[in-house]
């Protein structure tokens, strides 16, 4: 009984901490208890530890931990990928080797498709190189997406790559390259997720959830002779007798199945919500016509609007006015030429952020102050179905 409780608590704590660290920095959760816990785990506790370490060891422990952390999370390395595949492979092998003879052919048939899927999609995510923007493919990448003149403006170059930044791109310091339609760098696949391999990441999340859910179902099937939940009928779930009898039922099934069946079943059941939750978040991003990187940019733009430093104008009017103003001074207007992009929708907006809260100098009458993200168009939102089709085609 005590062992079972410890296993359940341990798995629950690990799953909870993983969820908090992965999702706590998301804009939607930043001001929630999950965001607070993420800052507690990632900022405040390390600060207290650093203070004590400086006092008693002169900072030796913190320096060692930072070197390890820097390698694990700020250098491109396969450690997390190896751990992920190691846990997946070990759990799968233990479960199938122990339960294979107890399952019917009909139950085993889906295993032939479900088990290889996460490995295939992990490989496709990890080996994708077409997402990187290089001098050789830069001209082509400039024609992938138009500039929305809100989150992405023309005429800006990457300070590292020394190339003009295509719309929706971002430089990844771990991959040491700009990434087309950058979403985020994923340590689980040791690669960035971008224009071409983002679809495989969605498939990976889905396949992981299916594998864990089906594994939990098979485990329940094998352990069902010991899971006599019918004995709980008539008992109130508020009573101590209910929980004592439930614990005995689970303990009996755990003893019968052992680590290979019961342990893996509990692991699959408790961790299946993680890929499902992450998949749900990314389905939301697809629905919104944005990426993880762009979602953060929208969040920061909303904060700037709250500070009263965001202004919006019509790009054609601003460009024409600047041209006339330059001509009246006998100067040549500086206009950044944009590459034509075949995109289903257009926008005439130009959104700028100023440091002093005043409209851009010289053309104040052409701008209006905006305080809501609803006033800014998302040029990349084509509607959920079209957004999804573009993602599935690797666009």
C-alpha positions, 0 to 999 in steps of 0.5 A, spaced: 500 500 500 505 504 501 509 503 495 503 504 491 502 511 494 509 513 493 509 511 486 502 515 484 505 521 488 512 520 485 509 520 478 504 525 479 509 530 482 514 529 476 508 530 471 506 536 475 513 539 475 514 538 468 507 541 466 509 547 470 516 548 467 513 547 460 507 551 460 508 556 465 511 561 461 506 561 456 502 568 455 495 565 457 498 562 464 503 567 466 499 571 470 495 564 473 498 560 479 501 555 474 505 561 472 507 563 479 509 556 480 513 556 474 517 563 477 518 559 484 521 553 481 525 557 475 527 563 479 526 564 486 528 557 489 534 557 484 536 564 487 535 562 494 540 556 493 545 561 490 545 565 496 546 559 500 551 556 496 555 563 495 555 563 503 558 556 504 561 554 498 563 560 494 559 558 489 562 552 487 555 548 486 551 553 482 557 554 477 557 546 476 549 546 476 550 552 471 555 549 466 550 543 466 544 547 465 547 551 460 549 544 456 543 541 457 538 547 455 542 552 452 547 548 447 544 543 442 545 536 444 541 530 444 541 528 452 533 530 452 532 526 446 536 520 448 532 520 455 525 521 452 526 515 447 530 511 452 524 512 457 519 510 451 523 504 449 524 501 456 516 502 458 514 499 451 519 493 451 517 492 459 510 492 457 509 488 451 514 483 453 510 481 459 503 482 456 504 479 449 501 472 451 495 475 455 493 479 449 488 477 443 490 478 436 485 483 435 488 487 441 495 486 438 494 489 431 494 496 432 500 496 436 504 494 430 502 501 427 501 505 434 508 503 437 513 505 431 509 512 430 512 516 435 519 514 433 518 516 425 515 523 427 521 524 432 526 522 426 522 527 421 522 532 426 529 531 428 532 531 421 529 536 418 534 542 415 529 545 410 527 550 416 534 553 416 534 560 412 541 560 408 544 564 403 543 559 398 535 559 400 534 566 402 531 569 396 526 563 396 524 564 403 523 571 402 517 569 398 514 564 403 510 570 407 508 577 406 510 582 412 504 584 416 507 590 418 505 589 425 509 583 428 514 583 422 517 589 418 521 589 412 528 592 412 530 588 418 536 584 418 539 578 423 544 581 427 548 574 427 546 571 420 547 578 416 541 577 412 534 580 411 529 577 416 524 574 412 517 574 415 515 570 421 522 567 421 527 568 428 534 566 429 535 560 434 541 561 438 541 553 439 541 551 432 545 557 430 541 559 424 534 563 422 528 558 422 523 559 417 516 560 420 519 559 427 515 556 432 520 554 438 526 550 439 524 543 442 529 539 446 525 533 445 527 532 438 533 536 439 531 541 433 527 547 431 520 547 429 518 551 423 515 551 416 516 544 414 517 540 420 511 543 425 506 538 422 511 532 424 511 535 431 503 535 431 503 528 429 508 526 434 504 529 440 498 526 437 501 519 436 504 519 443 497 521 446 494 515 442 500 510 444 499 512 452 492 512 452 492 505 448 497 502 453 493 504 459 487 501 456 491 494 454 494 495 461 487 495 464 484 489 460 490 485 463 489 487 470 481 487 469 481 480 473 484 484 479 480 490 478 473 488 481 470 495 482 463 492 482 465 491 490 465 498 491 457 499 489 453 501 494 459 505 498 459 513 498 465 515 495 466 520 501 466 514 506 473 511 508 471 504 507 470 506 499 477 509 499 480 503 503 477 498 498 479 502 492 486 502 495 486 494 496 483 493 489 489 497 486 494 494 490 492 487 488 492 489 481 499 492 482 502 486 485 499 481 480 501 486 474 508 488 477 512 493 474 512 491 467 504 491 467 502 495 472 507 500 473 507 502 466 500 502 466 500 507 471 505 511 468 501 511 461 495 513 464 498 519 468 502 522 463 498 521 457 494 528 458 501 532 457 502 531 450 494 531 449 495 538 453 500 540 448 497 538 442 491 542 444 495 548 445 498 548 438 491 546 435 489 553 438 495 556 435 493 553 428 486 556 429 489 563 431 493 563 425 500 564 429 506 560 432 508 560 439 514 565 437 508 570 434 503 568 440 509 571 445 510 577 440 502 578 440 502 578 448 508 583 448 504 588 443 498 587 448 502 589 454 505 595 450 498 597 448 496 597 455 502 602 456 499 607 451 505 606 446 502 603 440 500 606 434 496 604 427 496 607 420 494 606 413 501 603 410 499 606 403 497 613 406 504 613 410 508 611 404 505 616 399 506 622 405 513 620 406 514 620 398 511 627 397 515 630 403 521 627 401 520 630 394 518 637 397 525 637 400 528 635 394 530 628 397 529 621 394 524 617 399 527 611 402 522 606 401 524 598 403 522 594 397 518 588 398 518 581 395 511 580 392 508 574 395 502 570 393 498 570 399 490 569 400 489 576 403 492 583 404 492 588 409 494 596 409 496 596 416 502 599 419 503 598 426 509 601 430 511 602 437 514 608 440 518 609 446 515 616 448 508 614 447 507 619 442 506 618 434 511 617 429 514 624 428 513 628 422 506 624 420 502 624 427 496 626 423 496 619 419 496 615 426 491 613 431 493 610 438 490 603 439 489 600 446 486 593 443 489 587 439 482 587 436 484 593 432 490 589 429 489 584 423 493 578 423 495 577 416 497 570 417 490 568 420 486 565 414 481 561 418 482 554 421 481 550 415 486 554 411 491 555 416 491 547 418 491 545 410 497 550 410 501 547 416 499 540 413 503 542 407 509 544 410 507 552 409 
